[in-house]
Each structure stands twice: as C-alpha cells, then as structure tokens.
Amino acid sequence: MKIFLVLRTYLHRYVFLFAISLMVVSSVANATPASDIARLYALPPEGTVYVRVVNTLTESLKVRLGTEGTEEVLSESAGMASSYHAIPGGEPFDLRLNDKLSGLSINAPETGFMTIMIYRVEGNFTFESIIDGNDSIDGLKAKLVFYNLVNDCLARLSIINGPVIFDAVADGVRVALAVNPVVATLIGSCSASASKPLTLPSLQPGDHYSLFLTGTSEVPILSGLVNQTVPYRAP
C-alpha cells in the first residue's frame, strides 16, 4: 500500500510537470507568430525611402538592395524592374549585382521613391537615378509612369491607332498620368522609329504601371510591369 501511494505521488508530480512544459511550449509557439505579425505590419520609421533597380541590359542581372534586401533576378522574361525596397533615407546603401558589391556610390533621397537604372560602360556597371517623388495612390484611377531611357531620343508614347499619351519626352526623364483603368495597346517611338506594340494588362484602381523605353533611337523597345513594393518588416 505504501509503495502504491509513493508511485501515485510521483505519477501526479510528473503529470503536473508535463502539463507545465506543454503550457510553456504552447505559449512560445503562440508568441512567435504574433511577433512576426507585429513586425510585418509595423510602420516604417520616419525617413524611410523606397528604391528599386531597373536592368537596362540585354543580359539577366541578380540584384540585392541593402544588407537585408531580397535578391531578385531582372531580365526581359522575368521583368526588368525590381520591387521597391524600404531603406533609410539620406544615406548611402549597398547594391549587389550578380552576388558582388557593385562599388557604385549611391545615396538614397531624404524621402519618397527612387528608380536606379543599371547600364554597362566599357564592361563596367554604371547607373543613373530618377527621383520618383512621393508617388501617391489614387484609389479610383490607375497611373501610367513612362521612363525614356534611350539616348538622343525625344520619345512619344501613344495608343496604337489612337491618341498620344506623352510626347517629346527627353531621355532620362520620367512622366506620369492618372488614367481610368482600361485595356489598351501602346507603342513607344523615337522620331520615325517605333517599338513593337505592348498590350497593357487589366489594371485595377490604385495600380501604378511603369513603362520603360530602352534600346536605341533606331530600334526602341517598350516594356512594362505593375509596380510592386516589398512590405516593410521591422528588424
């Protein structure tokens, strides 16, 4: 009888300790997703800017913005522009190209959005940047954003067999226009040379669609994509 009581006491003790262990494990497991959610939905700190990279080359390019950025592959098939990434404003930042530090000296603006175009000159990477400003969102309309990246080209963007959207856009210049969400086929041109037609996807209110004119003034190339922004995640 005494042995039975001792065994029952030990059994109760182990059951109690096991239950406490389960509660601790459960609380830790439940805390982790809550912490992740808090980080995911945290507001970016004041002075944060959003930067993306555009690959103007004919070759594919792996890019990573900053030390915490996600690597993206930019190409004609995958899309020539990266998502916008949140980084501290008013400071230099790292840009990795094909798994190596680019060595390019780039400073982020104080606020807003910036697009960096990557080129090659005599085999070396170089860049030009365009300040996109504070790219506000209209909940009722979409926005077309046109970048002329062709040297010595006064560019035109128009609807095929229709009206002109942008005219006489100098090289290295960005222009934008809020539009009703419609499906249309566009062409970009430099003087008498026109690109192949590009059909817009079905845009939704609030979408920003970037159009890039690249190539040469004799053979311009028009490509485009819907702007994407990587959600800010608190450290």
C-alpha positions as CSV (number, residue, x, y, z in Angstrom):
1,M,0.0,0.0,0.0
2,K,2.8,2.4,0.9
3,I,4.6,1.6,-2.4
4,F,1.4,2.3,-4.3
5,L,1.0,5.7,-2.6
6,V,4.6,6.7,-3.4
7,L,4.1,5.7,-7.0
8,R,0.9,7.7,-7.3
9,T,2.6,10.7,-5.8
10,Y,5.5,10.5,-8.3
11,L,3.0,10.0,-11.1
12,H,1.0,13.1,-10.1
13,R,4.2,15.1,-10.0
14,Y,5.3,14.0,-13.4
15,V,1.9,14.7,-14.9
16,F,2.0,18.2,-13.4
17,L,5.5,18.9,-14.7
18,F,4.5,17.6,-18.2
19,A,1.4,19.9,-18.2
20,I,3.6,22.9,-17.3
21,S,6.0,22.0,-20.1
22,L,3.2,21.9,-22.6
23,M,1.9,25.3,-21.5
24,V,5.4,26.8,-21.9
25,V,5.9,25.3,-25.3
26,S,2.4,26.4,-26.4
27,S,3.0,30.0,-25.2
28,V,6.3,30.2,-27.0
29,A,4.8,28.8,-30.2
30,N,1.8,31.2,-30.0
31,A,4.1,34.2,-29.3
32,T,6.3,33.7,-32.4
33,P,3.5,34.2,-35.0
34,A,2.2,37.2,-33.1
35,S,5.7,38.7,-33.0
36,D,6.0,38.0,-36.7
37,I,2.7,39.7,-37.5
38,A,3.7,42.7,-35.4
39,R,6.9,43.0,-37.4
40,L,5.2,42.6,-40.7
41,Y,2.6,45.3,-40.0
42,A,4.9,47.7,-38.3
43,L,5.0,51.2,-39.9
44,P,8.4,52.1,-41.4
45,P,10.3,54.7,-39.3
46,E,10.3,58.3,-40.3
47,G,12.9,59.0,-43.1
48,T,12.3,55.7,-44.9
49,V,12.5,55.8,-48.7
50,Y,11.7,53.2,-51.3
51,V,14.2,52.3,-54.0
52,R,14.1,49.9,-56.9
53,V,16.5,48.8,-59.7
54,V,15.9,48.6,-63.4
55,N,18.1,46.4,-65.6
56,T,18.6,48.1,-69.0
57,L,20.9,45.3,-70.2
58,T,20.1,42.5,-72.6
59,E,21.6,40.0,-70.1
60,S,19.9,38.9,-66.9
61,L,21.0,40.5,-63.6
62,K,20.8,39.5,-60.0
63,V,20.3,42.4,-57.7
64,R,20.1,42.9,-53.9
65,L,19.3,46.3,-52.3
66,G,20.8,46.9,-48.9
67,T,22.1,44.3,-46.4
68,E,18.6,42.9,-45.6
69,G,17.1,43.1,-49.1
70,T,15.8,40.1,-51.0
71,E,17.7,39.0,-54.2
72,E,15.7,39.4,-57.4
73,V,16.6,38.3,-60.9
74,L,15.9,41.0,-63.5
75,S,15.6,40.1,-67.2
76,E,13.4,40.5,-70.2
77,S,11.4,37.4,-69.3
78,A,11.3,37.9,-65.5
79,G,10.7,41.6,-65.6
80,M,13.4,44.3,-65.9
81,A,12.5,46.2,-62.7
82,S,12.8,45.0,-59.1
83,S,10.2,45.7,-56.4
84,Y,10.6,48.9,-54.3
85,H,12.5,48.2,-51.1
86,A,12.4,50.2,-47.9
87,I,15.8,51.6,-46.9
88,P,16.9,54.5,-44.6
89,G,16.7,57.8,-46.4
90,G,19.5,60.3,-46.9
91,E,22.2,57.6,-46.6
92,P,24.4,55.6,-48.9
93,F,23.4,52.0,-49.3
94,D,24.8,48.7,-50.7
95,L,23.8,47.4,-54.1
96,R,24.8,43.9,-55.0
97,L,24.9,42.9,-58.7
98,N,25.4,39.3,-59.6
99,D,26.3,38.4,-55.9
100,K,29.0,41.1,-55.7
101,L,29.1,44.6,-54.3
102,S,28.6,46.9,-57.2
103,G,31.1,49.5,-55.9
104,L,28.6,52.2,-57.1
105,S,28.3,55.2,-54.8
106,I,24.6,55.7,-54.4
107,N,22.8,57.9,-51.9
108,A,19.1,57.5,-51.1
109,P,17.0,60.6,-51.2
110,E,15.6,62.0,-48.0
111,T,12.0,60.9,-48.7
112,G,9.8,59.3,-51.4
113,F,10.7,56.9,-54.1
114,M,13.7,56.4,-56.4
115,T,14.4,54.3,-59.5
116,I,18.0,53.2,-60.4
117,M,18.9,52.3,-63.9
118,I,21.8,49.9,-64.4
119,Y,24.0,50.3,-67.5
120,R,27.4,49.0,-68.7
121,V,30.1,51.3,-70.0
122,E,33.3,49.6,-71.3
123,G,32.3,46.4,-69.4
124,N,31.8,48.2,-66.0
125,F,28.5,48.7,-64.3
126,T,27.3,52.3,-64.0
127,F,23.9,53.8,-63.1
128,E,21.6,56.7,-63.4
129,S,18.9,57.5,-60.9
130,I,15.5,59.2,-61.3
131,I,13.6,60.5,-58.3
132,D,10.0,59.3,-58.4
133,G,9.0,61.7,-55.7
134,N,6.1,60.8,-53.3
135,D,4.2,58.5,-55.5
136,S,0.7,58.9,-54.2
137,I,-2.1,56.4,-54.9
138,D,-5.5,57.3,-56.3
139,G,-8.0,54.8,-55.2
140,L,-10.2,55.4,-58.2
141,K,-7.6,55.5,-61.0
142,A,-4.6,53.7,-62.2
143,K,-1.3,55.6,-63.1
144,L,0.9,55.2,-66.1
145,V,4.5,56.1,-65.5
146,F,6.8,56.4,-68.5
147,Y,10.6,56.4,-68.5
148,N,12.6,57.3,-71.6
149,L,15.9,55.5,-71.2
150,V,17.1,55.9,-74.9
151,N,19.9,58.3,-75.5
152,D,19.3,61.1,-78.0
153,C,15.6,60.3,-78.3
154,L,12.6,62.6,-77.9
155,A,10.2,59.9,-77.0
156,R,6.5,59.5,-77.7
157,L,4.1,57.1,-76.0
158,S,0.7,56.6,-77.7
159,I,-2.2,54.2,-78.1
160,I,-1.8,52.3,-81.3
161,N,-4.0,53.9,-84.0
162,G,-5.1,56.3,-81.3
163,P,-4.2,59.4,-79.2
164,V,-0.8,60.4,-77.9
165,I,-0.3,59.9,-74.2
166,F,3.1,61.5,-73.7
167,D,5.0,63.5,-76.4
168,A,8.6,64.9,-76.7
169,V,9.9,63.2,-73.5
170,A,13.6,63.8,-73.2
171,D,16.0,61.0,-72.5
172,G,16.4,60.3,-68.8
173,V,13.0,61.8,-68.0
174,R,10.0,60.3,-66.1
175,V,6.5,61.4,-66.7
176,A,3.2,60.1,-65.2
177,L,-0.5,60.3,-65.8
178,A,-3.5,59.1,-63.9
179,V,-5.9,57.2,-66.1
180,N,-9.2,55.3,-65.8
181,P,-8.3,51.5,-65.6
182,V,-8.6,50.4,-69.3
183,V,-7.0,47.8,-71.5
184,A,-5.1,49.3,-74.4
185,T,-2.2,48.6,-76.7
186,L,0.7,51.1,-76.7
187,I,3.7,51.9,-78.8
188,G,6.8,53.9,-77.9
189,S,8.7,55.8,-80.6
190,C,11.8,57.9,-81.3
191,S,11.1,60.1,-84.3
192,A,10.1,57.7,-87.1
193,S,11.2,54.5,-85.3
194,A,8.5,52.7,-83.3
195,S,8.6,49.8,-80.9
196,K,6.7,46.7,-81.1
197,P,3.2,47.0,-79.6
198,L,2.7,46.4,-75.9
199,T,-0.7,45.5,-74.5
200,L,-1.5,46.7,-71.0
201,P,-2.7,44.1,-68.5
202,S,-6.1,44.6,-66.9
203,L,-5.2,47.4,-64.4
204,Q,-7.1,47.9,-61.2
205,P,-7.8,51.3,-59.4
206,G,-4.7,52.2,-57.4
207,D,-2.3,50.3,-59.7
208,H,0.9,52.0,-60.9
209,Y,2.2,50.7,-64.2
210,S,5.7,51.5,-65.3
211,L,6.6,51.7,-69.0
212,F,10.3,51.7,-70.0
213,L,11.6,52.7,-73.4
214,T,15.0,51.2,-73.9
215,G,17.2,50.1,-76.9
216,T,18.3,52.7,-79.4
217,S,16.7,55.5,-81.2
218,E,16.7,53.3,-84.3
219,V,15.3,50.3,-82.5
220,P,13.3,51.3,-79.4
221,I,11.9,48.7,-77.1
222,L,8.9,49.2,-75.0
223,S,8.3,47.1,-71.9
224,G,6.3,47.4,-68.7
225,L,5.2,46.0,-65.4
226,V,2.9,46.7,-62.5
227,N,4.9,48.4,-59.6
228,Q,5.4,46.2,-56.6
229,T,6.6,47.2,-53.1
230,V,8.1,44.8,-50.6
231,P,6.2,45.2,-47.3
232,Y,8.3,46.8,-44.6
233,R,9.3,44.4,-41.9
234,A,10.6,45.7,-38.6
235,P,14.0,44.4,-37.5
